[in-house]
Amino acid sequence: MKEIKGDLILKKDTIFDESIKVEGDIICEGRFWNLTCWDLTCNDLNCNDLDCRDLTCWDLNCRDLNFWAIAIAYNSFKCKSWKSERKNYIIKCLDGEMEIEEEKEE
């Protein structure tokens, strides 16, 4: 597992081929970027498209969330849409409400 002390500042779309643990926030400089990873543990996460295997964070705010089995936020959980790759999945916000804006089919 790759450990990052402090904040992770992304300047472009980023792919991690290993698990990462960020002690600070994940910040997308300039605008929202896409983030792809296996296991992600962080404080605050803001992104457009998030694709990961397992996700644990304090505050999650993203447009589209795609995860394998587990997506857990402690404080806040906001997204436009989400999709699990497994039928038996866990998606939860422990201390707050989940805010999910469902896309309308046209």
C-alpha positions in Angstrom: 0.0 0.0 0.0 1.3 3.4 -0.9 1.0 5.9 1.9 0.8 9.6 1.2 1.5 12.0 4.1 -0.5 15.2 3.8 -2.7 16.0 0.8 -2.6 14.3 -2.6 -2.9 17.0 -5.2 -4.0 15.7 -8.7 -3.1 17.7 -11.7 -4.5 15.3 -14.4 -6.5 12.1 -14.6 -4.8 9.6 -12.3 -4.6 5.8 -12.1 -3.1 4.0 -9.1 -2.3 0.3 -9.7 -1.9 -0.2 -6.0 -3.8 0.6 -2.8 -3.3 4.1 -1.5 -3.8 5.7 1.9 -3.9 9.5 2.0 -3.5 11.1 5.4 -4.9 14.4 4.2 -7.3 15.3 1.4 -7.4 14.4 -2.2 -7.5 17.7 -4.1 -8.0 18.0 -7.9 -6.2 21.1 -8.9 -7.9 23.4 -11.4 -11.0 21.2 -11.9 -12.4 17.8 -11.1 -10.3 14.9 -12.4 -11.0 11.2 -12.8 -9.6 8.9 -10.2 -9.1 5.1 -10.7 -7.7 2.9 -7.9 -8.1 -0.4 -6.0 -8.5 0.6 -2.4 -8.8 4.2 -1.4 -8.7 5.6 2.2 -8.8 9.4 2.6 -10.4 12.3 4.5 -12.2 14.3 1.8 -12.7 13.3 -1.8 -14.1 15.5 -4.6 -14.1 14.1 -8.2 -16.1 13.7 -11.3 -15.7 10.0 -12.0 -14.5 7.6 -9.3 -13.7 4.0 -10.1 -12.4 1.9 -7.3 -12.6 -1.5 -5.6 -13.2 -0.4 -2.0 -13.7 3.1 -0.8 -13.5 4.6 2.7 -13.4 8.3 3.3 -14.7 11.0 5.6 -16.5 13.1 3.0 -17.3 11.9 -0.5 -18.5 14.2 -3.3 -18.4 12.9 -6.8 -20.5 12.8 -10.0 -20.3 9.1 -10.9 -19.2 6.4 -8.5 -18.3 2.9 -9.7 -17.0 0.5 -7.1 -16.5 -3.2 -6.7 -18.0 -4.1 -3.3 -17.8 -1.4 -0.6 -18.2 2.3 -0.6 -18.4 3.9 2.9 -18.2 7.6 3.9 -18.2 8.6 7.6 -19.6 12.2 7.5 -21.1 13.0 4.1 -21.8 11.0 0.9 -23.0 12.9 -2.3 -23.0 11.6 -5.9 -25.1 11.8 -9.0 -25.0 8.1 -9.7 -23.4 5.0 -8.5 -22.9 1.4 -9.6 -21.5 -1.7 -7.9 -19.8 -4.5 -9.8 -21.2 -7.0 -7.3 -24.8 -7.9 -6.4 -23.8 -8.3 -2.7 -22.4 -4.8 -2.0 -22.3 -2.3 0.9 -22.9 1.5 0.3 -23.4 3.6 3.3 -22.8 6.9 5.1 -22.2 6.2 8.8 -22.9 9.6 10.4 -24.8 11.5 7.8 -27.3 11.1 5.0 -26.5 9.9 1.5 -27.5 12.4 -1.2 -27.8 10.6 -4.6 -29.2 12.4 -7.6 -30.5 9.8 -9.9 -30.1 10.4 -13.6 -33.3 10.4 -15.6 -33.5 8.2 -18.7 -34.5 10.1 -21.8 
